[in-house]
């Protein structure tokens, strides 16, 4: 019998995800022409935001960037991933 685990974020994981998103938004604002996911990955490590065990994958960073781009194209958007549901959709 196969038992499925429910995907739940602990409070620590949710806080880390919020921190990543805020930092990624900052990197995006610093480079309006664009920044690659692998560059963000390296900067998160270099800036000490994450260690090598807690850094998001490049795929997760891509999803956050895509979600941010969708939010920023909306005419009424504020271009911020502050809503928890946005964070969960991004990750």
Wavefront OBJ file of the C-alpha trace (Angstrom):
o trace
v 0.000 0.000 0.000
v 1.366 3.344 -1.076
v 1.059 6.163 1.404
v 1.278 9.687 0.038
v 2.744 12.426 2.127
v 0.995 15.748 2.100
v 3.227 18.600 0.951
v 3.309 20.966 3.855
v 5.767 23.696 4.542
v 7.043 24.044 8.042
v 7.287 27.530 9.512
v 11.042 27.513 8.908
v 10.639 26.506 5.264
v 8.000 29.184 4.695
v 10.236 31.825 6.277
v 13.187 30.713 4.132
v 11.039 30.861 1.001
v 9.896 34.400 1.855
v 13.515 35.416 2.392
v 14.548 33.920 -0.970
v 11.728 35.701 -2.772
v 12.546 39.056 -1.243
v 16.215 38.641 -2.076
v 15.445 37.512 -5.644
v 13.205 40.562 -6.087
v 16.057 42.772 -4.936
v 18.472 41.134 -7.394
v 15.879 41.599 -10.143
v 15.552 45.315 -9.345
v 19.343 45.726 -9.361
v 19.495 44.174 -12.851
v 16.456 45.405 -14.788
v 17.874 43.988 -18.030
v 17.644 40.511 -16.513
v 19.598 38.051 -14.446
v 20.061 34.325 -14.934
v 18.832 31.821 -12.370
v 22.295 30.373 -11.870
v 23.585 33.895 -11.105
v 20.909 34.310 -8.454
v 21.781 30.856 -7.094
v 25.435 31.856 -6.738
v 24.617 35.259 -5.229
v 22.341 33.718 -2.597
v 25.291 31.578 -1.529
v 27.877 34.367 -1.787
v 25.749 36.901 0.117
v 25.138 34.382 2.912
v 21.366 34.332 2.459
v 21.490 30.530 2.190
v 24.038 27.845 2.826
v 24.725 25.090 0.337
v 22.125 22.842 1.974
v 19.275 25.364 2.035
v 19.799 27.209 -1.253
v 16.842 26.861 -3.651
v 17.393 24.915 -6.832
v 17.788 26.717 -10.125
v 14.413 25.311 -11.146
v 12.760 26.821 -8.042
v 14.427 30.158 -8.776
v 13.085 29.992 -12.349
v 9.563 29.440 -11.026
v 9.877 32.420 -8.691
v 11.129 34.604 -11.561
v 8.282 33.462 -13.803
v 5.724 34.175 -11.097
v 7.257 37.605 -10.505
v 7.155 38.344 -14.239
v 3.460 37.376 -14.404
v 2.668 39.606 -11.431
v 4.578 42.533 -12.913
v 2.716 42.371 -16.231
v -0.602 42.870 -14.472
v -1.685 46.534 -14.731
v -2.657 46.718 -11.044
v 0.321 44.799 -9.686
v 2.827 46.014 -7.176
v 5.485 43.568 -8.468
v 6.052 41.888 -5.141
v 5.664 38.294 -4.036
v 4.393 39.053 -0.554
v 1.313 36.863 -0.469
v 1.886 33.377 0.978
v -0.205 31.839 -1.813
v 2.101 33.494 -4.360
v 5.086 31.988 -2.598
v 3.570 28.526 -2.622
v 2.702 28.810 -6.298
v 6.215 29.985 -7.068
v 7.941 27.118 -5.303
l 1 2 3 4 5 6 7 8 9 10 11 12 13 14 15 16 17 18 19 20 21 22 23 24 25 26 27 28 29 30 31 32 33 34 35 36 37 38 39 40 41 42 43 44 45 46 47 48 49 50 51 52 53 54 55 56 57 58 59 60 61 62 63 64 65 66 67 68 69 70 71 72 73 74 75 76 77 78 79 80 81 82 83 84 85 86 87 88 89 90 91
